[in-house]
Amino acid sequence: MPADLAVIGLGHTGLPLAQAATAAGVRTIGYDTDPRTVDAINAGRIPSGALAAADVRRMLKDGFRATAEPAVLGRVRTAVICAPTPDVAAAGRILAAHLRPHTTVVLESAVRPGTTEELLRPILETSGLRAGRDFHLAYSPSRFPGAPKVIAGCTPACTEAAAVFYGRFAERVVRARGPREAETVKLLETNYRHVNIALANEMAVFCHDAGIDLWDVIRCAETKPYGFHAFRPGPGVGGPGGPLPLPLPLVELAQQINARMPSYVVQRAAALLNEHGKSLRGARVLLLGVTYKADFPDQTGAPAREIGTLLAGMGAHLSYHDPYAPTWHLLDRPVPRADSLWDAAADADLTVLLQHHRTYDLQGLAVKAQLLLDTRGAAPAGAAATRL
């Protein structure tokens, strides 16, 4: 019996998809060209941080397996390409060599509009099969499990085949007009996030210089029942997917603004130490939270890495704490991990909150820490913390 699904690319997009499908009873295999990734997953470890190790072990218990053998791709009903954006063509060529009639192929990688039909389709058709006639081809922007799935196929029949597949584990399926529209959905979602975070970051710098409490401004502004959605500043954007290079001046400017935030955090850290008669050079600095997202192990694109590198380059002595990161390296060197958070905060000249994990008691940390720089605005009102 063929498997129901092959997920091609077991990174930040592929593993969560495989998890959702496996949990819904879809017989799923994962294909990746890196044998180290495959071995780690099959051993119950997680190389990319896309899921917790416990989630991977649960998937394996439910029948999921990873492989580096491309022959398995010829024995599935549905193949979903979740490869990194630059590797989509290579993934397509591997699949084309094993593609069989009646397979449903879906691309989920973040790509430029037109990629599904103009790049992937010709590659897959080197198999001698034709999209819309011999196999189904569609695009669906990747989303975390539980969110509605947007889909669009090269033909109406392709769209319906993809809808049937995602309907097995997605609560809602939304049909776009065509693949180009579906591809652009991902671009709009990503750019919306970056542009609005950039606005919040610009406001943070302006309000600090003007002596205005931005966090109180946001608290009040978000009471407006329409026309406003609250975004909050931070040390950087992070995450596995950034905006694709497109001729959109507003998005390009937003990227420049967000890219400056790690340097701004270091500037604020140095100023805070100076205000208390200390120099950044030689200071003991504790970084809290080195993942890009709260309560999540993924470190991809996390601003902690650039902030830590800048601090170390200016002579600070770094340590870190993160319940989701048992080890952390900067410039290929391990950074000491604090075993006792309370003792480390009391010992450090400066504690910098970069990611607000729920396990952090910021009220207590503000009391213990000599100085606390809160880049997330998460410390409760009245706590002895300096907000970004």
C-alpha positions as CSV (number, residue, x, y, z in Angstrom):
1,M,0.0,0.0,0.0
2,P,1.4,3.5,-0.9
3,A,1.8,6.1,1.8
4,D,-0.6,8.9,1.9
5,L,1.9,11.7,2.1
6,A,5.5,12.5,1.5
7,V,6.8,15.8,3.0
8,I,9.9,16.9,1.0
9,G,12.1,19.1,3.2
10,L,12.1,18.5,7.0
11,G,12.8,22.0,8.2
12,H,10.7,24.8,9.6
13,T,7.8,24.3,7.2
14,G,8.0,20.6,6.6
15,L,8.1,19.2,10.1
16,P,5.1,21.0,11.5
17,L,3.1,19.9,8.4
18,A,4.2,16.3,8.9
19,Q,3.2,16.6,12.6
20,A,-0.3,17.8,11.8
21,A,-0.8,15.2,9.1
22,T,0.5,12.4,11.3
23,A,-1.6,13.4,14.2
24,A,-4.7,13.3,12.0
25,G,-4.0,9.7,11.0
26,V,-2.5,10.5,7.6
27,R,0.3,8.0,6.9
28,T,3.3,10.3,6.4
29,I,6.9,9.9,5.5
30,G,9.4,12.7,5.4
31,Y,12.2,13.1,2.8
32,D,15.3,15.2,3.2
33,T,18.5,15.2,1.3
34,D,20.6,15.6,4.5
35,P,21.2,12.2,6.1
36,R,22.2,13.9,9.3
37,T,18.7,15.5,9.5
38,V,17.1,12.2,8.8
39,D,19.1,10.3,11.4
40,A,18.4,12.9,14.0
41,I,14.7,12.9,13.5
42,N,14.5,9.1,13.5
43,A,16.4,9.1,16.7
44,G,13.8,11.4,18.3
45,R,16.0,14.5,18.1
46,I,15.2,17.8,16.5
47,P,17.9,19.4,14.4
48,S,16.1,22.6,13.2
49,G,14.2,23.7,16.3
50,A,10.9,23.6,14.3
51,L,9.3,21.3,16.9
52,A,10.1,20.2,20.4
53,A,11.9,16.8,20.7
54,A,8.8,15.4,22.5
55,D,6.7,16.2,19.4
56,V,9.1,14.3,17.2
57,R,9.0,11.3,19.4
58,R,5.2,11.3,19.4
59,M,5.2,11.5,15.6
60,L,7.6,8.5,15.4
61,K,5.3,6.6,17.8
62,D,2.4,7.3,15.5
63,G,4.2,5.8,12.5
64,F,6.1,8.8,11.0
65,R,9.5,8.0,9.5
66,A,12.1,10.2,7.8
67,T,14.3,9.0,4.9
68,A,17.0,10.2,2.5
69,E,16.0,7.6,-0.1
70,P,14.1,9.4,-3.0
71,A,12.5,6.2,-4.3
72,V,9.8,6.5,-1.6
73,L,8.5,9.5,-3.5
74,G,7.2,7.2,-6.2
75,R,4.9,5.4,-3.7
76,V,2.8,8.3,-2.3
77,R,-0.5,9.8,-3.2
78,T,0.4,13.3,-2.2
79,A,3.8,15.0,-2.2
80,V,4.3,18.4,-0.5
81,I,7.4,20.4,-1.2
82,C,8.6,22.3,1.8
83,A,12.2,22.9,0.8
84,P,14.0,26.2,1.5
85,T,13.2,28.7,-1.2
86,P,16.5,28.4,-3.1
87,D,16.1,24.6,-3.2
88,V,12.6,24.4,-4.7
89,A,14.0,23.6,-8.2
90,A,16.3,20.8,-6.9
91,A,13.4,19.3,-4.9
92,G,11.2,19.4,-8.1
93,R,13.9,17.5,-10.1
94,I,14.1,14.8,-7.4
95,L,10.4,14.4,-7.3
96,A,10.1,14.4,-11.1
97,A,12.4,11.4,-11.3
98,H,9.9,9.4,-9.3
99,L,6.5,11.1,-10.1
100,R,3.7,8.7,-11.0
101,P,0.2,9.4,-12.4
102,H,-2.6,10.7,-10.2
103,T,-0.2,12.1,-7.6
104,T,-1.2,15.4,-6.0
105,V,1.9,17.8,-5.7
106,V,1.7,20.9,-3.6
107,L,4.3,23.6,-3.1
108,E,4.4,25.2,0.3
109,S,7.8,27.0,0.2
110,A,7.8,30.8,0.2
111,V,8.3,31.8,-3.4
112,R,7.9,34.6,-5.9
113,P,4.5,34.8,-7.6
114,G,4.6,32.6,-10.7
115,T,7.0,30.0,-9.3
116,T,4.5,27.1,-9.2
117,E,3.5,27.4,-12.9
118,E,6.6,28.9,-14.4
119,L,9.4,27.0,-12.6
120,L,8.1,24.0,-10.8
121,R,5.6,22.8,-13.4
122,P,8.1,22.5,-16.3
123,I,10.5,20.6,-14.0
124,L,7.8,18.1,-12.9
125,E,6.7,17.7,-16.5
126,T,10.1,16.4,-17.5
127,S,8.7,13.2,-16.1
128,G,6.5,12.9,-19.2
129,L,3.4,13.6,-17.2
130,R,1.3,16.7,-17.6
131,A,0.0,18.8,-14.8
132,G,-3.8,19.0,-14.7
133,R,-4.0,15.9,-16.9
134,D,-1.8,13.2,-15.4
135,F,-1.1,14.7,-11.9
136,H,-2.4,17.5,-9.8
137,L,-0.3,20.6,-9.0
138,A,-1.2,23.3,-6.5
139,Y,0.3,25.9,-4.2
140,S,-0.5,26.5,-0.5
141,P,1.3,29.1,1.7
142,S,2.8,27.4,4.8
143,R,1.1,28.1,8.1
144,F,1.3,26.7,11.5
145,P,-1.1,23.8,12.2
146,G,-4.6,24.8,13.1
147,A,-4.7,27.9,10.8
148,P,-6.9,27.9,7.7
149,K,-5.2,26.6,4.6
150,V,-5.2,28.7,1.5
151,I,-4.9,26.7,-1.7
152,A,-5.0,27.1,-5.5
153,G,-4.3,24.6,-8.3
154,C,-3.2,24.9,-11.9
155,T,-6.7,23.7,-12.9
156,P,-10.0,23.5,-11.0
157,A,-9.4,19.7,-10.6
158,C,-6.0,20.4,-9.1
159,T,-7.5,22.8,-6.6
160,E,-10.1,20.3,-5.5
161,A,-7.5,17.5,-5.2
162,A,-5.5,19.8,-2.9
163,A,-8.7,20.7,-1.0
164,V,-9.5,17.1,-0.4
165,F,-6.0,16.5,1.0
166,Y,-5.8,19.5,3.3
167,G,-9.4,18.8,4.4
168,R,-8.2,15.7,6.2
169,F,-6.5,17.8,8.9
170,A,-7.2,21.5,8.4
171,E,-10.3,22.9,10.0
172,R,-10.9,25.3,7.0
173,V,-9.7,25.4,3.4
174,V,-9.8,28.7,1.5
175,R,-9.6,28.6,-2.3
176,A,-7.6,31.3,-4.0
177,R,-8.3,32.4,-7.6
178,G,-5.0,30.8,-8.9
179,P,-1.5,29.8,-7.8
180,R,-0.1,33.3,-8.3
181,E,-2.7,34.7,-5.9
182,A,-2.0,32.0,-3.4
183,E,1.8,32.6,-3.7
184,T,1.2,36.3,-3.1
185,V,-0.8,35.6,0.1
186,K,2.4,34.5,1.8
187,L,4.2,37.6,0.6
188,L,1.5,39.9,1.9
189,E,1.4,38.1,5.3
190,T,5.2,38.3,5.7
191,N,5.4,41.9,4.5
192,Y,2.5,43.0,6.7
193,R,4.4,41.7,9.8
194,H,7.7,43.3,8.9
195,V,6.2,46.7,8.0
196,N,4.1,47.0,11.1
197,I,6.9,45.8,13.4
198,A,9.2,48.4,11.7
199,L,6.6,51.1,12.6
200,A,6.5,49.9,16.2
201,N,10.3,49.9,16.3
202,E,10.5,53.4,14.9
203,M,8.0,54.6,17.5
204,A,10.1,53.0,20.2
205,V,13.1,55.0,19.3
206,F,11.1,58.2,18.9
207,C,9.3,57.8,22.2
208,H,12.5,57.0,24.1
209,D,14.1,60.2,22.7
210,A,11.0,62.2,23.5
211,G,10.6,60.8,27.0
212,I,7.2,59.2,26.1
213,D,6.1,55.8,27.5
214,L,5.4,53.9,24.2
215,W,4.0,50.9,26.0
216,D,1.3,53.0,27.6
217,V,0.6,54.6,24.2
218,I,0.1,51.1,22.7
219,R,-2.1,50.0,25.7
220,C,-4.4,53.0,25.1
221,A,-4.3,52.8,21.3
222,E,-5.4,49.2,21.2
223,T,-8.7,50.1,22.9
224,K,-9.8,51.5,19.5
225,P,-12.4,49.1,18.2
226,Y,-11.5,49.4,14.6
227,G,-8.6,50.6,12.3
228,F,-5.8,49.7,14.7
229,H,-4.0,46.4,15.4
230,A,-1.3,46.5,18.0
231,F,2.3,45.6,17.1
232,R,5.0,45.9,19.7
233,P,8.7,46.8,19.3
234,G,11.4,44.3,20.0
235,P,15.1,43.6,19.5
236,G,14.6,42.3,16.0
237,V,12.1,40.3,13.9
238,G,13.7,36.8,13.6
239,G,12.1,33.7,12.3
240,P,12.8,31.4,9.3
241,G,11.0,33.4,6.6
242,G,11.9,37.0,5.7
243,P,10.5,39.1,2.9
244,L,11.6,38.0,-0.6
245,P,13.6,40.6,-2.5
246,L,10.9,42.5,-4.4
247,P,10.8,46.1,-5.7
248,L,8.7,47.3,-2.8
249,P,10.3,50.4,-1.3
250,L,8.1,50.4,1.8
251,V,9.1,46.8,2.6
252,E,12.8,47.5,1.9
253,L,12.7,50.4,4.3
254,A,11.0,48.3,6.9
255,Q,13.8,45.7,6.6
256,Q,16.4,48.4,7.1
257,I,14.6,49.7,10.2
258,N,14.2,46.2,11.7
259,A,17.8,45.3,10.9
260,R,19.0,48.3,13.0
261,M,17.3,47.1,16.2
262,P,20.1,44.8,17.5
263,S,22.5,47.7,17.4
264,Y,19.9,49.9,19.1
265,V,19.5,47.4,21.9
266,V,23.3,47.3,22.4
267,Q,23.3,51.1,22.4
268,R,20.6,51.2,25.1
269,A,22.4,48.5,27.1
270,A,25.6,50.6,27.1
271,A,23.7,53.8,28.0
272,L,22.0,52.0,30.9
273,L,25.2,50.8,32.3
274,N,26.8,54.2,31.9
275,E,23.9,55.8,33.8
276,H,24.9,53.6,36.8
277,G,28.6,54.3,36.6
278,K,29.6,51.1,34.7
279,S,31.2,50.4,31.4
280,L,30.0,47.8,28.9
281,R,33.6,46.7,28.5
282,G,34.2,44.1,31.2
283,A,30.5,44.1,32.3
284,R,28.8,40.8,33.1
285,V,25.7,40.6,30.8
286,L,23.1,38.0,31.1
287,L,20.8,37.4,28.0
288,L,17.4,35.9,28.7
289,G,15.7,34.1,25.8
290,V,17.8,33.4,22.7
291,T,15.0,31.9,20.5
292,Y,13.2,34.0,18.0
293,K,9.7,33.2,19.4
294,A,8.3,32.9,22.9
295,D,7.9,29.4,24.3
296,F,9.4,27.9,21.1
297,P,12.8,26.3,20.6
298,D,13.6,27.7,17.1
299,Q,16.6,30.0,17.0
300,T,16.4,30.8,13.3
301,G,17.1,34.5,12.7
302,A,16.8,35.3,16.4
303,P,18.2,38.8,17.1
304,A,20.0,37.4,20.2
305,R,22.8,36.1,18.0
306,E,23.6,39.6,16.5
307,I,23.1,41.3,19.9
308,G,25.4,38.8,21.6
309,T,28.1,39.2,19.0
310,L,28.0,43.0,19.2
311,L,28.1,42.9,23.0
312,A,31.0,40.4,23.0
313,G,32.8,42.6,20.5
314,M,32.6,45.5,22.8
315,G,34.1,43.6,25.6
316,A,31.1,42.3,27.6
317,H,31.3,39.0,29.4
318,L,28.2,37.1,28.3
319,S,26.1,34.3,29.8
320,Y,22.6,33.3,28.8
321,H,19.5,31.5,30.0
322,D,16.8,29.9,27.9
323,P,14.6,27.0,28.9
324,Y,14.4,26.0,25.2
325,A,18.1,26.2,24.4
326,P,20.4,23.8,26.4
327,T,23.4,25.1,24.4
328,W,24.1,28.4,22.6
329,H,27.1,29.4,20.4
330,L,28.4,32.7,19.2
331,L,31.1,32.6,16.5
332,D,31.4,28.9,17.0
333,R,32.1,29.3,20.7
334,P,29.8,28.1,23.4
335,V,28.3,30.8,25.6
336,P,28.1,29.9,29.4
337,R,24.5,28.9,30.4
338,A,23.2,30.0,33.7
339,D,22.2,27.1,35.8
340,S,20.5,29.2,38.5
341,L,18.6,32.1,36.8
342,W,18.1,34.0,40.1
343,D,21.8,33.8,41.1
344,A,22.9,34.7,37.6
345,A,20.6,37.7,37.4
346,A,21.9,38.9,40.8
347,D,25.5,38.4,39.8
348,A,25.2,40.1,36.3
349,D,25.8,43.8,35.9
350,L,23.0,43.9,33.4
351,T,20.3,41.4,32.5
352,V,18.7,41.8,29.1
353,L,15.3,40.2,28.3
354,L,15.3,39.3,24.6
355,Q,12.5,36.8,24.6
356,H,9.6,36.6,27.0
357,H,9.1,32.9,27.8
358,R,6.2,32.2,30.1
359,T,8.5,30.6,32.6
360,Y,10.2,33.9,33.4
361,D,8.9,35.6,36.5
362,L,9.8,39.2,35.5
363,Q,8.5,40.7,38.7
364,G,10.9,38.6,40.7
365,L,13.8,39.0,38.2
366,A,13.4,42.8,38.3
367,V,14.0,42.5,42.1
368,K,17.0,40.2,41.8
369,A,18.7,41.8,38.8
370,Q,21.1,44.7,39.4
371,L,19.8,46.2,36.1
372,L,17.1,44.8,33.8
373,L,16.7,46.0,30.2
374,D,13.3,44.7,29.0
375,T,13.2,44.7,25.1
376,R,9.7,43.1,25.1
377,G,7.8,45.5,27.4
378,A,6.9,42.4,29.4
379,A,7.8,43.5,32.9
380,P,4.8,44.3,35.0
381,A,4.0,48.0,35.8
382,G,6.0,49.2,38.7
383,A,8.8,46.6,38.2
384,A,12.3,47.9,38.4
385,A,13.0,47.4,34.7
386,T,14.0,49.7,31.9
387,R,11.9,49.2,28.8
388,L,13.2,49.4,25.2
